[in-house]
Amino acid sequence: MEVEEEILENGGSVNVFEGESKFRNVVCGPVRWLKMLALELHWTFLFGVVSIYGINQGFGNSLGKVATEYYMKDVQKVQPSQYQSLFTVTKIPWIIKPLWGILTDVVPIYGSHRGPYFIIAGVLGVVSFLFLSVQSNLNLYLALFWMTISSTGTAIADVTIDACIAYNSNEHPSLAPDMQTFSNSSSSIGALIGSFMSGILLHLVGSKGVFGLLAFPFAFVIVVGILFKKPKKVNQITFTDAMNAMKSTMERSEVWRPSVFLCISFALCLDIHEGLCSVFGHSRRSLLCVWTFTKVFSVGNLWLAVLVRNVMRLLPLCFLLLVPEGNPKTFTLLNERTGNVEMTNRETVVKEERNMLLESGTSPSDRS
């Protein structure tokens, strides 16, 4: 006998089978959860999240960061302090990430705001990593240029999938926490796999061989752009509307105060990652050391995703970050017609969705 509990926070149904063991419910629970997300959001969206967050960013960034550090140390003969200064240049595409977001919202390509940008991001990454892998005796600054191009492709893919998640959060506001959990879990699991394989691949094919392998995660991004299906429509949001919406959002105290807190925290945290790479490079057990100092960050991210899903969502933001408390039952929506930012009550949206389903003769449990 199947008992369905309607959960307001999840907006779906959790299937609990009477007579089943707790172990089987624990094992089958994630499978049912993924099936529910696939039915509600379509499998192409889940494939895009796994490809970009899990394969491209999680696996690719974890493997690429170690390969880049050893490439700079062994091939380019760069000291850790100099590499840290040069590596900052590759972060410029991420610093201007809001501009990529505005570009994808305002400038359509062949009537689409998402798919073509995935393809562009994938092509940039594939070309840059193939060039780094094939070209020998590459100049330091030319290598830095291609690394910046690959970082640009990753940033464009990241902001585009973020826009897709935001769109689905507006369409299915009750599934927003599930989408965030799925995204963080995909990224953490991909990073864990990349951390485990980084030392082995560096030992087998070297840093330049790893660069060639990193072209495959960007090939998945191209596939996402090809498979991405979204109705084409004329976007009425202008660049000015998008800038005004961003300005009005950042003027809210519950937005800019946590942002300032996080920026200061990240800026004041010392990073000894590059120094560890230099020390481990002279160790006889470099393979074990590479695995050791990269897996820690991935395990922490995966544990954080579990905490956010099960524990931290029960605590107010003011308790976690010591910032002024906002209304946890409201969230911000961007009106695509006017470009204005609107505050919407989450429970009101969920009730409206259920009323529409009841009027159409469909029960909420039929959707999953």
N, C-alpha and C positions, 0 to 999 in steps of 0.2 A: 504494500500500500504506500502510495506516495503522498507525502504531506508537503505542501508548499507554503512557505512563510513569505509574506510580502514585506520586504525591508525597504524603508524609505530612503536610507542612505545609499543603497546599491541600486535602487530603482528596478531591480529585477526580482527573480525568485530563486531561492536556494532550495534545491531538491534534497530532502532528507528521506531516506528509505528506512522504514521500520523493519527491524529484524537484521539489519546489516551491522557488522562489527564496526567499532570506532576506527580501527585501522583502515578498513576498506573505505569508509567515508572520508578519511583524511587523504587517502590516495586518489580516490575518484573525485573529490571536491574540486581540485584545480582543473581537472579535465572538463567537468561540467561548467566550471566558471569560464574556461576558454571557449567552450561550445556556445555558451550564452553570449559572449562578446562577439563571436563570429556571426551569430544569427542577428544580433542587433546592429552591428557596425559593418558587416561584410568582411569576408576573409581577406580581400585585397588590402584593407586598411591594416589588419593585423600583420599581414606579410610586409607591408611598408614599415611598420614600427619595428618588427624584428630585423628587417634588412638594414635599416638606417641606425637605430639605436643599438641593436644587438651585434650585427655583423660589421657595419661600417664604423660606428663610433666605439662600441665596446671592444670587439675583437681587433678592429683595425687600429684604433688609437693605442690600445695596450701593447700591441705588437710593434706598431710603428714608432712609438716613443723610445722603446729600448733599441730598436734598429737604428734610429736616427742618432741616438747618443753614441753608440759604438761606431757608426759611420763617421761622425765628426771626430771621434777620438782616434780611430785606427786609420781611416782613409785621409781625412782632411787635416789630421794632426792639430786639432783645436783643443785648447785648454778649457776646463770646465767653466771658469769665469768668463772667458770669451764666448763660449757656446751659449751661456745664459743670456748674454747681451744679444747675440745673433738670433737666438730662439724667440726673443720678444718680437722680432719683426714678423715671424710667422703667425703671431697672435693678432695682428692688425685686422684681418678679416673677421675675427670674432669680436673685436672691439667695436667695429661698425656693424655688428649684426642687426641692430634695429633698422638700418638702411636697407638691408636685404629683405627684411620683413615688409617694409613699406613698398619696396619694389615689386615683390610678389603680389601684394594686394592691389596695387595701382596699375601696373603695366601687365596686361595679359599678352600671352604669346599664342597666336592662332585661337583666340577666344578662351584660353584656359589659363588659370592662375597657378596651377600646381604641377601638373604632369611635365610640361616642358622644362620647368626649373629643375626637376629631378634629373632629367636627361642631361641638362647643361652641367649640373654638379657632378654627375657621374663621368661625363666626358673629361672634365677638367682633372679629376682625380686619376683616371686611367692614363691619360696622356702624361701627366707629370710623373707618376711613379714608374711608368715604362721608360721614360727618358732618364730618370735617375738610375734605373737598373741597368740599362743598356750602355749608356755613355760612360766611357772610361776617361780618366784624367780630367774630371770635370772641375771647373773653377769653383772656388768656395762660394762666391757670391751668385754664380749662376745656379749652383745647387740650392742655395738659400731661396732663390727666386722660384724654382720649381716646387720647393717645399711650401712656399707661401701660396702658390697656385693650388696645390692639393688641400691646404688648409681652407682656402676660399671655397672649394667644392664641398668640403665637409660642413662649413658654416651655412652655405646655401641650402644643402640638403637638410640640415638641422632646423633651420628657421622655417622651411617649407613643411616639414612634417609637424612642427609645432603649430603651424597654422591649420593643418588638417585636424590635429587634436583639439584645437580651440573651436573649430567649426563643429566637430562632433560633440564637443562639450556643450555648445549652444543648442544643438539639436537634441541631445540626450543629456541634460544636466545631471540627472541622477547617476549616470555612469562615469562622470568625470573622475572620481577617486579611483575607479577601476582602471581607467585608461592610464592614469599616472602610475599606478602600481605596476601595470603591465609594461609600461615604458621603462621604468627604473629597473624592474627585474630583468628585462631583456638586455639592457645595457650592462648590468652587473654580471650576469651569466656570461655574456660575450667577453667581457673584460677578464673574467676568471679563466676562460678557455684560452684567451690570448696570452695571459700571464703564464699559464702552464706550458704553452707551446713556444714561447719566445726564446728561451734558452736553447731548446732543442733545435729550432729552425736556424738560429744564429750559428750554432755549432755545425750544422749540416751544409747550409748554403751561404752563410755570411750575410752581412748587412745589405749588400746590393741584391742578393737573391731574395731576401725578405721584401725589399722594395718591389720586386717583380710580382711577388705573391700578393702584395697589398693592392694591386690593381683589381683583383677579383672582388673585394668588398665594394668597390665603386661600380663594378659591373652589375652588382645586385641593385644599386641605386638606379642605374639605367633601366633595368627590368621593372622596377617600381614605377618609373615614369611612363613606361609603355603600357603597363597594366592598369595604371590609375584611371578610374572612370569617374567622371563628375560632369553633371550637366553644364554645358557651356551657356554662359549668360553675360550680358553686358554689365560690367561693374560700374556703378555710378559714383563710387568713392574716388575723389581726387586726391592729389598729393597734399593739398592744403587741409582737406578733411582728415586725412590720416595723421598729419602732424598735430592738428588741433586735438584729436582724440588722444594721442600720446601725451600731449601737454596736460590735458585735463585729468588724465589718469595719474600722472606723476605728481600732480598737485595735491592729491589726496594723502592725508597723513598716514593712513594705514598702508600706503604703497611706498612713499619715499623714505619713511623712517626705517622700516626693515631693510630697504635697499642700502641706505647709508651705513647701517650697522653691519651688513654683510660685506660691503666694499671695504670698510675699515678693518674688519676681521681678516679678510683675505690678504689685504695689503700688509698687515703687521705680522702675519704668520711667516716664519722663516722656512725656506725650501732648501733642503740639503740633498735632493734627489740626484742632481748632476754630480755632486761630490761623491755620493755613494757609488755612482757608475764608474767614476775614475778609480776609486779604491778597489772596487770589485774587479775592475779590468786587469789589475796586477795580481789578482789572487789566482791560485791554482784551481780553486773550486768556483770559477766564474759562472759555470752553468747553474750550480745550485744557488749562487748569490743572486743571479738575475731573477730566478724564480722566486726567491725569498722576498726581495724588496719590491716586487711588482704585485704579488698576490695579496699583500696586506691591504692595499687600497681597494681592490676589487671585492674582497670579503667584507670590508667595511661598508661598501656601497650596497651590497646585497642585504646585509643585516639592516641597514638603514631603510631599505624598501620594505622589509618585513615589519620594522617598527612603525613606519609611517602608516602602513595598512592596518595594523592591529592595535597599536598603543598610542602613538603620537596624535592620531586624529581625534582622540578623546580629550586631549589637553588643549587649552586655549593658546593662541599664538603668543599672547603677552607673557605666558608662563615660560615658553620655550626660548624666546628671544629677548624678553624683558622690554617689549615695545608696547605702545598703547593698544588696547584691545579694540578690535573692530567688531562688526556684527557677523558672526560665523554663518548666519542663515542667508546672507546675501552674497551675490557675486556680480562681477562687472561684465556687461555685454556691450559689444560694439554694434550699433545699428548700421547695417550695410547700406541702407538707403541714405541716411542723413550723416553718417560718420560720427554721431554723438555717442558718448559713453552713458550707459544707463545702468542703474543699480536695480537688480531684480531679486526678489525673494525666492530662495530655492524651493521651499515647500509649496509656494504658489505655483511655480512652474510644474512641479511634479503633479499637483492636483489637476492643473489644466490638461496635462497630457492624459491623465487617467479619465477625466471627463470626456475628452475627445474620443478615447477608445470605447468608453461605454456608449456614447452616442452612435458610434459606428457599428455597435453590436459585437465588439471584440473585447474580451477580458484581458487584463494585463498579463495573466499567466499564459495566454495563447501566443504572446509575442516571443517568448523564450521556449 
